Amino acid sequence: MKDIPYKIYLNEDEMPKAWYNLRADMKNKPAPLLNPGTLKPMKPEELSPVFCEELIRQELDNETPYFRIPDEILDFYRMYRPSPLVRAYCLEKALDTPAKIYYKFEGNNTSGSHKLNSAIAQAYYAKKQGLKGVTTETGAGQWGTALSMACSYLGLDCRVYMVKVSYEQKPFRREVMRTYGASVTPSPSMTTEVGKRILAAHPGTTGSLGCAISEAVEAATTTEGYRYVLGSVLNQVLLHQSIIGLETEAALKKYDIHPDIIIGCAGGGSNLGGLIAPFMRDKIKGLEDYRIIAVEPQSCPSFTRGKYAYDFCDTGMVCPLAKMYTLGSSFIPAPNHAGGLRYHGMSSTLSQLYDDGLMEAVAVPQTKVFEAAEFFARTEGILPAPESSHAIRVAVDEAVKCRETGEEKTIVFGLTGTGYFDMVAYEKFHDGKMDDYVPTDEELSVSFSKLPSVSV
């Protein structure tokens, strides 16, 4: 094996020129989106009032393996891509483990996360269609920040509905969005009809991604010249985020590195789906047998405690039905600090892969996540986002297992972004004011009882 540098960079001309569509190689395709009125698969014309035309094509395509990245998007990518694959030598030493640990660092851009990869793509297709602007939701604020940057770059209006608890916990990320010209509304709000209904049913609620999605969709469909864009969950988003995995695969091959375990945090699925795409392809084809691990918060355990069923993608029940691992669209998670992982369901693509037994899932408590985040910051010098720290937690745990067994496994995980706007969370952790709320079976049962009845 070649000597491995701390950071493995691809040359600019080695950056992928096409996104990879994992669905093309899946033996069992993800179930289609359903029209909630007819319970029939959604047709492109039924989605056109909500999404951009080209994004609808990408969303529904289960057969095309590669989509060429437009030159304009590649030019934007070159401002911060290729991103580095980092050998965590200092972390390995601190853990005294024979494991080799690598992380794909996606926080080296102003938005601070991987979300920019899809934000610029979705904004580009909206601009190309001649739209005035877009609406969206955001949890921790990383997606809203990324989309506001992309819209500013392309001259589009950007309207963001930010989950209320994150709006209050993360004021500086909110201000970054406003700096780039976006309007930011705490959700649920009184500015939409669905927001009013949610507040009437749940007075004083701190909100959820499902609530914010409902408001953003209503705003898009009632405003001429606007469409809705989403930062996770959808097939189109996983497609754009595949550049993460494709770059990771190319960097590993450059130094003849063979991963054994691939780990990603899981909220809606954008980072995880993007990171694992080419590795899951080889696993599906029988070429490799990687262990692929999704890590979610115990407070919002879609994979580990959810049901695989058709459900609404939003709390207001205005969106199509998707078959996914879900806690129920009426489930409003506890206000934990990993805001980007507070979604009641999981990507249909990842849900199908999980149901097929092609990957594992682990749920971890919030305080253990921040212990790992602090340990990582002190050893590797990067302050990680709470979402990313879920992957760090399990990467550390797997490396400790290697120390105990003497196995020299190679671990790759996704470091989705930085945590410099998450200092309220770090403050609560350091002051001992952070708890590990876990929903009870009774709470989940109430939510499950409200799942729509779909026999497909």
N, C-alpha and C positions, 0 to 999 in steps of 0.2 A: 504494500500500500504506500502511496505517495505521502510525503510529509504534509500534514493538514494545517493550514493557516488558521488563525483565530476567525477570520471572516473570509468566506468564499464568495467572491463576486463573479457574476457572469459579465462578459463584455456586452456592450450595448447591442452589437449585432447578434448576440446569442439569446437575446430576449425573445420569448415566443411571439409569433406573428399571428397566431390564431388561438381562440379559446377552445377548450375541449368540452364536449357535451357528453358527460358520463352516461346519460340515459341511452345513448346509441348502443352501448355495449352491455347494458343491463339485460339479463335474461327475463326477469320479471319487471316490466315497466311500472313506474309509479302510476297510481290510479288517477284518472282524469279529474279535473275540476268539474263540479256539477252546478248547474243552474239551480238555485234554491227553490225556484218556483216550479220547475218542471222535473227536477232531479235527473235531467239529461246532461251529457257532457257539454260543457260550454263551447259555443262556436266562436270563431274569431270576431264576427260582427257583434256578438253579445258582450265581448270584452272591450270593444273599441271605444265606448264612452268613458272607460276607466283608464286603459293603458295606451301607450303609443303603438302604432301599427307594427313597426319592426320588432318591438319588444314582445308583442303578442305572438309573432311568428317564432321567435326564440323560445317563448314560454311553452308553446304547444308541440315543438319539434322533438320527437323521440328517436329520430332516425339519423340525422346529420351529425357525424362525429366531430367535425371542426367548423367553426365559424371564423372567417377572416376578420381580424381586428382592423377597422378603418384607420387609414394613415393619420387622420386628425387625432384619434384617440392614442395611437402609438406615440405621436409627438408629445402629447400631454404626459403619457406614462414615463417618457424619457426624463422628465423633470425629477422623478424619484425612484424609478425602476431601472434596472433590476434591483431588487432589495437583497440584502445580505443573508446568507445562511451562516450562522455563527456557531462555532464549536465552544461549548460552555466549559472550558478548561478549569476555570476558577470554581465553578459549581461542582464539577467532578471531584476536584481536590478537597473541597469543603465537606463533601459527602463521603470521601474515602471509598469511592465506588469504582469497580472495574468497568462500569458501563461508560459508553461514549455517548455524550448528550449534545444534540444540535437543536438550535431553534431558528426558525424562519422569522426574521424581524420585520414586521410591517408598519412600525411606528415612525419611520424616518421621513415623514411628510408633515405639513402643517396641520392637517386634520388629526394626526396622531394615531391613525389606525388603517386597517386594510380596506375600510369602507370606500375609500376614494376610487378603488379599482372599478367598482360598479357605478358609483355616482357619476363619474365622467361619461361612462357609456350611456347611461340612461338619459342624462342631460343632453348629450350629443344627439340621440335619436329624437328627443323632444324638439330640439332646435331644428333639426333637419326636416321635421314634419311641419314646421312653421308655427309651433305653439308659442303662446305668450309666457307661460310659466308652468310650474309643477307644484303639487302639494305632497306632503309626506308626514310620517310620524318619526319620532326618535325616542329612544329609551335613555341610555346614558348620555346621549348627545353626539356620539361619534358619527353616526350616520347623518344627522342633521348638519353637523359641521362639514362633513365631506361634501354633501349635496350643495350646501350654500357656496362652498368654494367652486364647485363645478359650474353652478349656475352663474356665479359672478364672472367666471372665465368666458362663458358663452353668451352672456347678456340675457339670461332668463330670470324671471321673477321666481322666488322660492318662498313657499309658505310652509312652515314647520309646526306641527302639533307635538309638543314635548310632554312626555309623561310627567304629571304634576310633581311627583316626589323627586324626580331628577331635576326638574325645572328649579325646585327649591334647593336641592342638595348641590347642584353643579352650576351656579350662576355664571362662572367664568366661561364655561363651554357655551352657554347661552349667548354670552356677549361676543364670542368668536363668530357665531352664526350671524349676529346682527352686524358685526364688522364687515362681513362679506355681503351684506344687503338683504339677508333673509328676515322675514317677520316670524316671531316665535310666540306661540300661544300655549299656555299650560293646559293640559288635557286630563280629565274632561273639562269642557268649557261651556259657557252659555252662548257661544258664537254659532253653534250648529244645533239642529233639532235633535240629532242623536246624542250630542253632549248633554243637552237638557234632560233627555230621558234617563241617561245613565246617572246623572246627579240626583234626579228625583228618586231613582231606585236605590242609590247608594250615596246618601248624603255624607259629605266629608271625605269621600274616597280619595286616596292618593293616586288613583289612576293605574293604568296598565298599557302595555303596547296594543292590546286588543282594543281598548277604548280609543287610543290615539289614531289607530288605523281607521276606525269607523268615522271619526271626524274628518280625517284627511280625505277619505274617499268621498264623503258627502260634499266637502268643499270643492273637490275637483269636478264632480259630476254636475254641480250647480253653478259653475263659473265658466263662461265661454272662453275657449282658447287654453284651457288647462287640462292636464292629465295627472293621474296619481302615479307615484313611483315608490317602490318599497326597497328597503335596505337589506332584507334577508328573506328566508323562507321560500321565495319563488324560484322556479327552475332557471329563469333568466339570470337571477342574481348569482346562483351557484355557477352558471356558465361563465359569467364575467370573472368571478373569483378564482376560476381554475388556473389563472395565470400564476397564483401563489404556488400551487402544487406542481405546475409545469416547470417553473423556475427552480423549485426545490429538487425535483427529479433531475434536472440538467446539472445543477450544482453538485449533487451527490455523485452522479456519473462522472463528472469531471475529475473526481479524486477516488474513483472506484470504491465508494462507500455504499454498503448495503444495509438499509435500515431493518430493524426487527420489529420495532414498536412505533406507531405514529399516533400522536395524541393531539386532540383539538378541543377547545371549549365549545359548548353547544347551547345556543339559545333558540334561534330560528334555523340556523344551519349554514350561514354564508361562509364564515371562516372555515369551519370543519369541512364542508362540502368542497370548497376550493382547494384546501390543503391536500385532501386525500384523493382527489379525482384521478390522477394517473396511477396512483398506487392501488386504488380500488379496481381500476381497469385491469391491471395485471393479476389481481387476486381473482376477479371474476373469470378471467381467461385461463386460470389455473397455472399461471406462470410463476406466481409468488404466493406466499402464505403469511403476509404481514398480519400482526395484531394491530387492529385499528380501534382506538378507544375514544369515545365521546364523553366529555366531562360536563356535567350540568350542576346547578345549585340544588341542594336538598330542599330549598324553599320553593322551587319551581321545577319538579322532577318529571318532565314530560315523558322522557324515554323510560325511566326506571319505575315509574308508578302510574303512568298514563295509560289510556286505552287506545288501541289502534282502530280508529273509526272515522267516519265522515263527520266533520264538524265545521262550523263557521270559522273563518280566519280572524274574525273581529268580534268584539264584545257586543257591538250594536247590531250584529247579524244582518249587515247590508252587503257583505262580500260573498263570493261563491263558496261552495262547500269544498273542502279538501280532505282527502283521506290521509290521516297522519296520526302519530302518537300525540294525544292531547289530554289535557286536564279539564277540558271543557271551556268553551268560549266565555262562560260566565265567571270562570275562576279569576280572581284578582290576587296576584301574589303579594306576599308580605313585602314591605318597602326595603328590600335588601340593597346592597350597594353595587351589585353587578347588574346595573340597569339594563344593559344590552342583552341579558339572559332572562329577563322577566317576561317571557312570552309563553302563552298557554299551550302552544303546539310546536311541532317540529316539521321541517321541510318534508314534503311528500316523497321526494327522492331518497332522502336519508332514512325516512321511516320505512320505506320498502326494503332498503339495504339492511336495516336493523332487524326487521321482521324476517328476512331471509337468513339471518344468522351470520352475516358477513362482517359485522363489527360489534363491539361491546359498548356498554354504557355504564358510567359510574356517577353517582351523585355525592357531592361533598359539602360539608358545612362551611358556613361563611368564615368563622374564626380560623379554621384550619387553612382556608384559602389565603387569608391575609398573613398568617404565619409564613406560608410559603412565599408570598409576595415580598415580605420584608427580608426573608433569607436570601431570595434571589437578588433583591436590590443591593444588599450588602456584599454579595459575592460577585455578581456580574455587572454592577454599576448602572443598571437600567431600572427605573421605577416603573413597574408594570401596571397596566390597567387591571381593575378587579376581574373583568371578564377573562383576560389572558391568564390571570393567576390561577384559574381553575385548572388549566392545562399544566401549569407549573407544578401545582400540588400533586397531580398524579404522576408527572414525570419524575419528581423527587421520590415519590413513593416507590415507583418502579426501579429507580436507581438504587434505593436502599435494599430492595429485594435482591438486586444483583450483588450487592455487598455481602448479603447474608448467605447467598448460594454460591458466590464466586463466578457467576455467569458474566461473560463479557458481551452484553447485548448493546446494540446501537439504538438509541432513542431519539426520535425527531418530534418536536412539538411546535405548535404555532404560537408565536408571541404577537398577538393581534394588534397591540397598541400600547401606548404609554399611559401612565396614571397621573400625570401632573395636574389634571383638572379634577382629580378624585380625592383631594386632600381632606375633605370632610370625613370621608370613609376611613382614611388612614388615621385621622385624629380620633375617631370613635374607637377604633381598634386599639390605639395606644393608650387611650384613657379608660379602657375596660368597659366601654358602654355599648359594645357590639354583641348582639345575641345571635343564636342559631335557631331561628324559628323554622319549624318543619310542619307542614299541614297535616292534620289528622286524617285518618281514614274516613271519618264522618264528614269532614269538610269536603273531601274529594268526592264522596258519594253524592253529596248534594249537587255538586257541579256535574258529575257524570249523569245524574238523573235528568239533566236538561239537554243532553246531547240529542241532536235531531234524529228522527227515526228514518234510516235509509237502508233499504235492502237492495244492494247492488252487488 
